[in-house]
Structure formats: structure tokens, C-alpha cells
Amino acid sequence: MPEGRREVPGRLEQLLGEFGVVASAIRDVRSGRVNRHWRIDAAGGRSYALRRYASQPHAWRSRSRDAIAFEHAALRHAASKGWPVAEAIEATDGETVVDRDGELYALFPWREGRPAPSHSKRYLRIKGRLLARLHRDMAGFDRDGQRPGLARMWELDYYMGSPRPFNDTLREFGEFHREAAWTVRAQRYRNLRELSRLGYGELPDTFGHFDFHHDNLLFSNGELSGLIDFDSAHLDARVADIATSVALDCIEPPTYNAIDPAAIRAFVAGYVEASPLSEQELKLIVPLVRSWIVAAAAGRIAQWLEARDDKILVKIRRTVEFRIPAFEQRRAAMEQAVTEAAVEGARI
């Protein structure tokens, strides 16, 4: 079934029956960059989130049954540690995934709460402490190897997707947009050299959320009431998860192109307050922010080659013309903010 297809209400009601749920209302939820969601209201005041996983040919977007099993197991482990997550609900056959015409669905309890105020330094510090706690609590998560379809930050072939690797895809894109392709390639190899020199590949893997940002942390009366969307969770060095949160949650308004050094300082100080970072890890935060920017551009390039959509091209050009130059201009300030955060967090 194509990703853009409209669901027929009767079809969703039949699907919910697989989970023993009778809906009183079904509402489309316009959230999530990859999957499709609906809010389901049922008898007894219970509400659920129904997800249809993306089924795109590119590995960075699609989710296999094994990849979904990794996510659902991580949710169970996090819940066992007291995290307010939405564990996947079992269907009547005991599975947490229902297959309809090759499309995979899962049902979760709806978590109440609201995101923290945007760009609040106080909440960024709280989020830093929470991410440190999540890494600690998930250290015992026992899975056999990497989550299928995902990889470490610098393994861009996984983010570009099969069947062609990063270099081949970028070469084809360069036939249409030479300067943009050259910029992304130059950033990629500069970044690879720096990460290798700093020993990123030698750091141990740990569980990371990799979408730990404003929309996915819900608060009620000042307390965390929901940590949602484990769809990007996988194994990597913990500092890569920190850098991803910085890239997603420390972006500076109103243009949202540059990273705000004060925001990085608050987030990293909160993390260090709860869990010290080594000098090596601290030095890797800013280079891994660059990795995230390059990986995001790589994924969009793969999308554009498939769809030739001008809206995707606009996002690529924004990265090349604004976000990458902003990163270069702010780099020294970002590194200084990380250094100050390490000192500040260690004082607590």
C-alpha cells in the first residue's frame, strides 16, 4: 500500500479489533517525520496511539519486523526501569505487530502531557539529566547486535539505503546539482577524518534514543509524564545520542539554522551533572553534530533521487547554503560552550 494512501475508517476499526479495542473516535495525528499515526479514543476513557510503520525502500526510513521487535523490547526494558513510556500492546495472537497487506501496525497507550517550553535553558538542562539517566538505565538492555536497518552515525550507507552506497548516490545527485553534492561530499570526508582522529570508532556501543527532543518528552505539573517515539532507537556511542539531541533541540530561532551555544551549554551541563563524560567524549560532541547534519542531508538526497520533489530539494539547499555555513561560523563558540558545560556540570 503506498505511503500516501488514505485509510478507510472501517479498515482501521477492523485492525483495532485485532487488539481487542473498539474505537469511539479515530483522529489523524499530523506528527512524526516517518510513520503515520492516529489517536484512538475507546470506551472507559482510554486512548491509544495507532502507528503504521513506513514502508519505504530506503533502510533509514523503513522498519522490518526485526527492527520493530528491537523497539518494542526497548520499550519494555525502559518501562521496567520506571520510565513513562508507551509499551506496545499485544494483539489477540500475542504479537505486538499486525500485518495488513504488507503494512505493519502497532498500538500503544496514549501518553498525556505537553512538551516543555521551546528553547527553555532550564528544561534543556533537565533533558540533559534525563538523557544521562536513560543511558544508564538502558545499559542492561540485552539485544543481540545492532538494530536491523540502523547503524552508527558515520555509516552513511545505512542512512542512504539500499541498493546503492553513499558515494554512488551522491555521484548521481551531482549530475543535477554539482555544487550541493560537492559541499556534502567535502563535509563528509572532513568529518570522517576528524572522527577517526578523535577515536569515535573505539567508543563502546550503548542504547540511544536518537530522537530525544522537544516533541518527544512530555511533561505534566513539571514532571516527565511521557517519553515517546523509540522508532529511531539503536546502538551507538552515547555521545552520538547527545549530539543528535543538540542538533534537534538546541537550534536557534528564528531562522533555525545555527546551533545556540547557550543551549548546548545547558543541555551538556545537565548531562554531566548526572553522568560525567570523558575528555574524548566531550571533544566528539561538536564533530558529531556535523555528522548529524551530513547524515540528514544524505537521507534527503536519497529521497530526492527517488521522488524528484522540489520541496525536498529546498531542504537540501537550506542545509548546504545555511546550516553548514552556520555550523562553521559557530563551531568555536559551540566547543567553548561544551568545555564550560563540563566544568559547570561537574560542580554540582
C-alpha positions as a Markdown table, in Angstrom:
| # | Residue | x | y | z |
|---|---|---|---|---|
| 1 | Met | 0.0 | 0.0 | 0.0 |
| 2 | Pro | 1.6 | 3.4 | -1.0 |
| 3 | Glu | 2.6 | 5.6 | 1.9 |
| 4 | Gly | 0.2 | 8.4 | 0.9 |
| 5 | Arg | -2.9 | 6.2 | 0.8 |
| 6 | Arg | -5.9 | 7.4 | 2.8 |
| 7 | Glu | -7.1 | 4.9 | 5.4 |
| 8 | Val | -10.7 | 3.8 | 5.3 |
| 9 | Pro | -12.3 | 4.1 | 8.8 |
| 10 | Gly | -13.8 | 0.7 | 8.6 |
| 11 | Arg | -10.4 | -0.8 | 7.8 |
| 12 | Leu | -8.9 | 0.9 | 10.9 |
| 13 | Glu | -11.7 | -0.3 | 13.1 |
| 14 | Gln | -11.2 | -3.9 | 11.8 |
| 15 | Leu | -7.5 | -3.5 | 12.5 |
| 16 | Leu | -8.2 | -2.3 | 16.1 |
| 17 | Gly | -10.3 | -5.4 | 16.6 |
| 18 | Glu | -7.1 | -7.4 | 16.4 |
| 19 | Phe | -6.0 | -5.6 | 19.6 |
| 20 | Gly | -9.4 | -6.0 | 21.2 |
| 21 | Val | -10.2 | -2.3 | 21.0 |
| 22 | Val | -13.5 | -0.8 | 19.9 |
| 23 | Ala | -13.0 | 2.8 | 18.9 |
| 24 | Ser | -15.4 | 5.6 | 19.7 |
| 25 | Ala | -13.3 | 8.1 | 17.8 |
| 26 | Ile | -10.4 | 8.0 | 15.4 |
| 27 | Arg | -8.4 | 11.1 | 14.7 |
| 28 | Asp | -5.5 | 11.6 | 12.3 |
| 29 | Val | -2.4 | 12.8 | 14.1 |
| 30 | Arg | -0.1 | 15.0 | 12.0 |
| 31 | Ser | 3.1 | 14.2 | 13.8 |
| 32 | Gly | 6.2 | 12.1 | 13.1 |
| 33 | Arg | 8.6 | 12.6 | 10.2 |
| 34 | Val | 8.5 | 8.9 | 9.1 |
| 35 | Asn | 5.4 | 7.0 | 10.3 |
| 36 | Arg | 1.7 | 7.6 | 10.2 |
| 37 | His | -0.3 | 7.9 | 13.5 |
| 38 | Trp | -3.9 | 8.1 | 14.7 |
| 39 | Arg | -5.3 | 8.8 | 18.1 |
| 40 | Ile | -7.9 | 6.2 | 19.1 |
| 41 | Asp | -10.5 | 7.0 | 21.8 |
| 42 | Ala | -12.2 | 4.0 | 23.3 |
| 43 | Ala | -14.6 | 3.0 | 26.0 |
| 44 | Gly | -13.7 | 3.8 | 29.6 |
| 45 | Gly | -11.9 | 7.0 | 28.7 |
| 46 | Arg | -8.9 | 5.0 | 27.3 |
| 47 | Ser | -6.9 | 6.5 | 24.5 |
| 48 | Tyr | -4.3 | 4.9 | 22.2 |
| 49 | Ala | -1.8 | 5.8 | 19.5 |
| 50 | Leu | -2.0 | 3.6 | 16.4 |
| 51 | Arg | 1.1 | 3.6 | 14.2 |
| 52 | Arg | 1.6 | 2.5 | 10.7 |
| 53 | Tyr | 5.3 | 2.0 | 10.1 |
| 54 | Ala | 6.8 | 3.5 | 7.0 |
| 55 | Ser | 7.5 | 1.0 | 4.2 |
| 56 | Gln | 9.9 | 2.9 | 2.0 |
| 57 | Pro | 12.7 | 1.3 | 0.0 |
| 58 | His | 15.4 | 3.2 | 1.9 |
| 59 | Ala | 16.7 | 1.5 | 5.0 |
| 60 | Trp | 16.8 | 4.7 | 7.0 |
| 61 | Arg | 13.0 | 5.0 | 6.7 |
| 62 | Ser | 11.6 | 1.5 | 6.5 |
| 63 | Arg | 11.2 | -0.8 | 9.5 |
| 64 | Ser | 11.3 | -4.5 | 9.3 |
| 65 | Arg | 9.7 | -6.8 | 11.8 |
| 66 | Asp | 13.0 | -7.4 | 13.4 |
| 67 | Ala | 13.7 | -3.7 | 13.7 |
| 68 | Ile | 10.3 | -3.2 | 15.3 |
| 69 | Ala | 10.9 | -6.0 | 17.7 |
| 70 | Phe | 14.0 | -4.2 | 18.9 |
| 71 | Glu | 12.0 | -1.1 | 19.5 |
| 72 | His | 9.2 | -2.9 | 21.4 |
| 73 | Ala | 11.8 | -4.8 | 23.5 |
| 74 | Ala | 13.5 | -1.5 | 24.4 |
| 75 | Leu | 10.2 | 0.0 | 25.5 |
| 76 | Arg | 9.6 | -3.0 | 27.8 |
| 77 | His | 13.0 | -2.6 | 29.3 |
| 78 | Ala | 12.6 | 1.2 | 29.8 |
| 79 | Ala | 9.2 | 0.6 | 31.5 |
| 80 | Ser | 10.8 | -1.9 | 33.8 |
| 81 | Lys | 13.2 | 0.9 | 34.9 |
| 82 | Gly | 10.3 | 3.2 | 35.7 |
| 83 | Trp | 10.3 | 5.3 | 32.6 |
| 84 | Pro | 6.8 | 6.7 | 31.5 |
| 85 | Val | 6.9 | 5.1 | 28.0 |
| 86 | Ala | 4.1 | 3.7 | 25.9 |
| 87 | Glu | 4.7 | -0.1 | 25.8 |
| 88 | Ala | 3.4 | -1.8 | 22.6 |
| 89 | Ile | 0.1 | -3.6 | 23.2 |
| 90 | Glu | -0.2 | -7.2 | 22.4 |
| 91 | Ala | -2.8 | -8.2 | 19.7 |
| 92 | Thr | -5.1 | -11.2 | 20.3 |
| 93 | Asp | -2.4 | -13.5 | 18.8 |
| 94 | Gly | 0.2 | -12.4 | 21.4 |
| 95 | Glu | 2.2 | -10.3 | 18.9 |
| 96 | Thr | 2.8 | -6.6 | 19.1 |
| 97 | Val | 2.7 | -6.1 | 15.3 |
| 98 | Val | -0.2 | -6.6 | 12.9 |
| 99 | Asp | 0.4 | -7.1 | 9.2 |
| 100 | Arg | -2.2 | -5.8 | 6.7 |
| 101 | Asp | -1.3 | -6.1 | 3.1 |
| 102 | Gly | 2.4 | -5.8 | 3.8 |
| 103 | Glu | 1.9 | -2.8 | 6.1 |
| 104 | Leu | 2.9 | -3.1 | 9.7 |
| 105 | Tyr | 0.9 | -1.6 | 12.5 |
| 106 | Ala | 1.3 | -1.3 | 16.3 |
| 107 | Leu | -0.8 | 0.1 | 19.1 |
| 108 | Phe | 0.4 | 2.0 | 22.1 |
| 109 | Pro | -1.2 | 3.6 | 25.1 |
| 110 | Trp | -1.6 | 7.4 | 24.6 |
| 111 | Arg | 0.7 | 9.3 | 26.9 |
| 112 | Glu | -0.7 | 12.6 | 28.3 |
| 113 | Gly | 1.4 | 15.7 | 28.8 |
| 114 | Arg | 2.8 | 18.6 | 26.9 |
| 115 | Pro | 6.3 | 19.4 | 25.6 |
| 116 | Ala | 8.4 | 21.8 | 27.7 |
| 117 | Pro | 8.6 | 25.4 | 26.6 |
| 118 | Ser | 10.7 | 25.7 | 23.5 |
| 119 | His | 14.3 | 26.9 | 23.9 |
| 120 | Ser | 14.0 | 26.9 | 27.7 |
| 121 | Lys | 17.5 | 26.6 | 29.2 |
| 122 | Arg | 16.0 | 25.3 | 32.4 |
| 123 | Tyr | 14.3 | 22.4 | 30.6 |
| 124 | Leu | 17.3 | 21.8 | 28.4 |
| 125 | Arg | 19.3 | 21.1 | 31.5 |
| 126 | Ile | 16.6 | 18.8 | 32.8 |
| 127 | Lys | 16.6 | 17.0 | 29.4 |
| 128 | Gly | 20.3 | 16.5 | 29.6 |
| 129 | Arg | 20.0 | 14.9 | 33.1 |
| 130 | Leu | 17.2 | 12.7 | 31.7 |
| 131 | Leu | 19.2 | 11.5 | 28.8 |
| 132 | Ala | 22.1 | 10.6 | 31.1 |
| 133 | Arg | 19.6 | 8.6 | 33.2 |
| 134 | Leu | 18.2 | 6.9 | 30.2 |
| 135 | His | 21.6 | 5.8 | 29.0 |
| 136 | Arg | 22.4 | 4.4 | 32.5 |
| 137 | Asp | 19.1 | 2.6 | 32.8 |
| 138 | Met | 19.3 | 1.1 | 29.3 |
| 139 | Ala | 22.8 | -0.2 | 29.8 |
| 140 | Gly | 21.4 | -3.6 | 30.7 |
| 141 | Phe | 19.2 | -3.8 | 27.6 |
| 142 | Asp | 20.1 | -7.2 | 26.3 |
| 143 | Arg | 19.8 | -7.5 | 22.5 |
| 144 | Asp | 21.9 | -9.5 | 20.1 |
| 145 | Gly | 23.7 | -6.9 | 18.0 |
| 146 | Gln | 22.6 | -3.7 | 16.2 |
| 147 | Arg | 19.1 | -2.9 | 15.3 |
| 148 | Pro | 18.4 | -4.0 | 11.7 |
| 149 | Gly | 18.5 | -1.1 | 9.2 |
| 150 | Leu | 20.3 | 1.3 | 11.5 |
| 151 | Ala | 23.9 | 1.9 | 12.3 |
| 152 | Arg | 26.5 | 4.2 | 13.8 |
| 153 | Met | 26.4 | 7.9 | 12.9 |
| 154 | Trp | 29.2 | 7.7 | 10.3 |
| 155 | Glu | 27.9 | 4.6 | 8.5 |
| 156 | Leu | 26.0 | 6.6 | 5.9 |
| 157 | Asp | 25.3 | 3.8 | 3.5 |
| 158 | Tyr | 22.7 | 2.6 | 6.0 |
| 159 | Tyr | 21.1 | 6.1 | 6.1 |
| 160 | Met | 21.2 | 6.4 | 2.3 |
| 161 | Gly | 19.6 | 3.0 | 1.9 |
| 162 | Ser | 20.0 | 0.1 | -0.5 |
| 163 | Pro | 20.8 | -0.8 | -3.2 |
| 164 | Arg | 23.4 | 1.9 | -3.8 |
| 165 | Pro | 26.0 | 3.2 | -1.2 |
| 166 | Phe | 26.6 | 6.9 | -0.3 |
| 167 | Asn | 29.2 | 7.7 | -2.9 |
| 168 | Asp | 27.2 | 6.3 | -5.8 |
| 169 | Thr | 24.0 | 8.1 | -4.7 |
| 170 | Leu | 25.9 | 11.4 | -4.2 |
| 171 | Arg | 27.6 | 11.0 | -7.7 |
| 172 | Glu | 24.2 | 10.7 | -9.3 |
| 173 | Phe | 22.8 | 13.7 | -7.4 |
| 174 | Gly | 25.9 | 15.7 | -8.5 |
| 175 | Glu | 24.9 | 15.2 | -12.2 |
| 176 | Phe | 21.9 | 17.5 | -11.4 |
| 177 | His | 23.2 | 19.7 | -8.5 |
| 178 | Arg | 27.0 | 19.7 | -8.7 |
| 179 | Glu | 27.8 | 22.4 | -6.1 |
| 180 | Ala | 25.5 | 20.9 | -3.4 |
| 181 | Ala | 26.9 | 17.5 | -4.0 |
| 182 | Trp | 30.5 | 18.7 | -3.7 |
| 183 | Thr | 29.7 | 20.5 | -0.4 |
| 184 | Val | 28.1 | 17.5 | 1.2 |
| 185 | Arg | 31.0 | 15.2 | 0.0 |
| 186 | Ala | 33.6 | 17.6 | 1.4 |
| 187 | Gln | 31.8 | 17.8 | 4.7 |
| 188 | Arg | 31.5 | 14.1 | 4.8 |
| 189 | Tyr | 35.2 | 13.3 | 4.4 |
| 190 | Arg | 36.4 | 16.2 | 6.6 |
| 191 | Asn | 34.1 | 14.8 | 9.3 |
| 192 | Leu | 35.3 | 11.2 | 8.8 |
| 193 | Arg | 38.9 | 12.3 | 9.3 |
| 194 | Glu | 38.1 | 14.2 | 12.4 |
| 195 | Leu | 36.0 | 11.4 | 14.0 |
| 196 | Ser | 38.8 | 8.9 | 13.3 |
| 197 | Arg | 41.4 | 11.1 | 14.8 |
| 198 | Leu | 39.3 | 11.6 | 18.0 |
| 199 | Gly | 38.7 | 7.8 | 18.3 |
| 200 | Tyr | 34.9 | 7.8 | 17.8 |
| 201 | Gly | 35.1 | 4.2 | 16.4 |
| 202 | Glu | 36.8 | 3.0 | 19.5 |
| 203 | Leu | 34.0 | 4.0 | 21.9 |
| 204 | Pro | 31.6 | 1.3 | 23.1 |
| 205 | Asp | 28.1 | 0.9 | 21.8 |
| 206 | Thr | 25.2 | 1.7 | 24.1 |
| 207 | Phe | 21.5 | 2.1 | 23.6 |
| 208 | Gly | 20.5 | 5.5 | 22.3 |
| 209 | His | 17.0 | 7.1 | 21.7 |
| 210 | Phe | 18.2 | 9.3 | 18.8 |
| 211 | Asp | 15.0 | 11.4 | 18.8 |
| 212 | Phe | 15.3 | 12.8 | 22.3 |
| 213 | His | 14.0 | 16.3 | 21.7 |
| 214 | His | 11.2 | 18.7 | 22.4 |
| 215 | Asp | 8.2 | 16.9 | 20.8 |
| 216 | Asn | 9.1 | 13.5 | 22.4 |
| 217 | Leu | 9.4 | 14.5 | 26.0 |
| 218 | Leu | 6.0 | 15.2 | 27.6 |
| 219 | Phe | 5.6 | 17.0 | 31.0 |
| 220 | Ser | 2.7 | 17.3 | 33.4 |
| 221 | Asn | 3.0 | 19.6 | 36.5 |
| 222 | Gly | 6.7 | 19.9 | 36.0 |
| 223 | Glu | 7.3 | 16.1 | 35.9 |
| 224 | Leu | 8.1 | 13.9 | 33.0 |
| 225 | Ser | 4.9 | 12.1 | 32.0 |
| 226 | Gly | 5.9 | 10.6 | 28.7 |
| 227 | Leu | 9.0 | 9.6 | 26.7 |
| 228 | Ile | 7.7 | 8.6 | 23.3 |
| 229 | Asp | 8.9 | 7.6 | 19.8 |
| 230 | Phe | 11.6 | 5.0 | 20.1 |
| 231 | Asp | 11.4 | 4.5 | 16.3 |
| 232 | Ser | 15.0 | 5.7 | 15.8 |
| 233 | Ala | 16.5 | 4.0 | 18.8 |
| 234 | His | 19.6 | 1.9 | 18.1 |
| 235 | Leu | 23.1 | 1.2 | 19.3 |
| 236 | Asp | 26.0 | 3.8 | 19.0 |
| 237 | Ala | 28.4 | 5.6 | 21.3 |
| 238 | Arg | 26.4 | 7.6 | 23.9 |
| 239 | Val | 28.0 | 10.8 | 22.7 |
| 240 | Ala | 26.3 | 10.4 | 19.3 |
| 241 | Asp | 22.9 | 10.4 | 21.0 |
| 242 | Ile | 23.9 | 13.6 | 22.9 |
| 243 | Ala | 25.0 | 15.2 | 19.6 |
| 244 | Thr | 21.7 | 14.2 | 18.0 |
| 245 | Ser | 19.7 | 15.9 | 20.8 |
| 246 | Val | 21.9 | 19.0 | 20.4 |
| 247 | Ala | 21.2 | 19.1 | 16.6 |
| 248 | Leu | 17.5 | 18.7 | 17.1 |
| 249 | Asp | 16.8 | 20.7 | 20.3 |
| 250 | Cys | 19.4 | 23.4 | 20.5 |
| 251 | Ile | 18.7 | 25.1 | 17.2 |
| 252 | Glu | 18.4 | 28.8 | 17.4 |
| 253 | Pro | 15.2 | 30.7 | 16.5 |
| 254 | Pro | 14.0 | 32.4 | 14.4 |
| 255 | Thr | 15.9 | 31.0 | 11.4 |
| 256 | Tyr | 16.6 | 27.6 | 13.0 |
| 257 | Asn | 19.9 | 27.2 | 11.0 |
| 258 | Ala | 22.6 | 27.7 | 13.7 |
| 259 | Ile | 23.1 | 25.9 | 17.0 |
| 260 | Asp | 22.7 | 28.1 | 20.0 |
| 261 | Pro | 25.9 | 27.8 | 22.2 |
| 262 | Ala | 24.0 | 28.7 | 25.3 |
| 263 | Ala | 21.5 | 25.9 | 24.6 |
| 264 | Ile | 24.3 | 23.4 | 24.2 |
| 265 | Arg | 25.9 | 24.5 | 27.5 |
| 266 | Ala | 22.6 | 24.0 | 29.4 |
| 267 | Phe | 22.0 | 20.5 | 27.8 |
| 268 | Val | 25.5 | 19.2 | 28.2 |
| 269 | Ala | 25.8 | 20.6 | 31.8 |
| 270 | Gly | 22.7 | 18.7 | 32.7 |
| 271 | Tyr | 24.1 | 15.5 | 31.3 |
| 272 | Val | 27.4 | 15.9 | 33.0 |
| 273 | Glu | 25.7 | 16.7 | 36.3 |
| 274 | Ala | 24.1 | 13.2 | 36.1 |
| 275 | Ser | 26.9 | 11.3 | 34.4 |
| 276 | Pro | 30.4 | 12.5 | 33.7 |
| 277 | Leu | 31.8 | 12.5 | 30.2 |
| 278 | Ser | 35.4 | 11.7 | 29.3 |
| 279 | Glu | 37.6 | 14.3 | 27.6 |
| 280 | Gln | 37.4 | 12.3 | 24.5 |
| 281 | Glu | 33.6 | 12.2 | 24.5 |
| 282 | Leu | 33.4 | 16.0 | 25.2 |
| 283 | Lys | 35.6 | 16.7 | 22.2 |
| 284 | Leu | 33.4 | 14.5 | 20.0 |
| 285 | Ile | 30.1 | 16.3 | 20.6 |
| 286 | Val | 30.5 | 19.1 | 18.1 |
| 287 | Pro | 32.0 | 16.9 | 15.3 |
| 288 | Leu | 29.1 | 14.5 | 15.8 |
| 289 | Val | 26.7 | 17.4 | 15.4 |
| 290 | Arg | 28.3 | 17.9 | 12.0 |
| 291 | Ser | 27.8 | 14.2 | 11.3 |
| 292 | Trp | 24.1 | 14.6 | 12.0 |
| 293 | Ile | 23.8 | 17.5 | 9.6 |
| 294 | Val | 25.6 | 15.5 | 6.9 |
| 295 | Ala | 23.5 | 12.3 | 7.6 |
| 296 | Ala | 20.3 | 14.4 | 7.3 |
| 297 | Ala | 21.4 | 15.8 | 4.0 |
| 298 | Ala | 22.4 | 12.4 | 2.7 |
| 299 | Gly | 18.9 | 11.0 | 3.5 |
| 300 | Arg | 17.2 | 13.9 | 1.8 |
| 301 | Ile | 19.4 | 13.4 | -1.3 |
| 302 | Ala | 18.3 | 9.8 | -1.5 |
| 303 | Gln | 14.7 | 10.9 | -1.2 |
| 304 | Trp | 15.1 | 13.5 | -3.9 |
| 305 | Leu | 16.6 | 11.0 | -6.3 |
| 306 | Glu | 13.6 | 8.7 | -5.8 |
| 307 | Ala | 10.8 | 11.4 | -5.9 |
| 308 | Arg | 12.4 | 14.4 | -7.6 |
| 309 | Asp | 10.3 | 16.6 | -5.3 |
| 310 | Asp | 11.1 | 20.3 | -5.2 |
| 311 | Lys | 10.2 | 20.5 | -1.5 |
| 312 | Ile | 13.0 | 18.0 | -0.7 |
| 313 | Leu | 15.4 | 20.0 | -2.8 |
| 314 | Val | 14.6 | 23.1 | -0.8 |
| 315 | Lys | 15.6 | 21.3 | 2.4 |
| 316 | Ile | 18.9 | 20.1 | 0.8 |
| 317 | Arg | 19.7 | 23.7 | -0.3 |
| 318 | Arg | 18.9 | 25.0 | 3.1 |
| 319 | Thr | 21.4 | 22.6 | 4.6 |
| 320 | Val | 24.1 | 23.5 | 2.1 |
| 321 | Glu | 23.5 | 27.2 | 1.9 |
| 322 | Phe | 22.7 | 28.0 | 5.6 |
| 323 | Arg | 23.1 | 25.2 | 8.1 |
| 324 | Ile | 26.6 | 24.1 | 7.1 |
| 325 | Pro | 27.9 | 27.7 | 7.0 |
| 326 | Ala | 26.2 | 28.4 | 10.3 |
| 327 | Phe | 27.9 | 25.4 | 11.8 |
| 328 | Glu | 31.3 | 26.5 | 10.6 |
| 329 | Gln | 30.7 | 30.1 | 12.0 |
| 330 | Arg | 29.6 | 28.8 | 15.4 |
| 331 | Arg | 31.9 | 25.9 | 15.8 |
| 332 | Ala | 34.4 | 27.6 | 18.2 |
| 333 | Ala | 31.6 | 29.0 | 20.3 |
| 334 | Met | 30.0 | 25.6 | 20.5 |
| 335 | Glu | 33.2 | 23.9 | 21.6 |
| 336 | Gln | 33.7 | 26.6 | 24.2 |
| 337 | Ala | 30.1 | 26.0 | 25.4 |
| 338 | Val | 30.8 | 22.3 | 25.8 |
| 339 | Thr | 34.0 | 23.0 | 27.8 |
| 340 | Glu | 32.1 | 25.4 | 30.1 |
| 341 | Ala | 29.3 | 22.9 | 30.5 |
| 342 | Ala | 31.7 | 20.1 | 31.6 |
| 343 | Val | 33.1 | 22.4 | 34.3 |
| 344 | Glu | 29.6 | 23.7 | 35.4 |
| 345 | Gly | 28.0 | 20.2 | 35.5 |
| 346 | Ala | 30.9 | 18.7 | 37.5 |
| 347 | Arg | 30.5 | 21.3 | 40.2 |
| 348 | Ile | 27.0 | 20.1 | 41.2 |
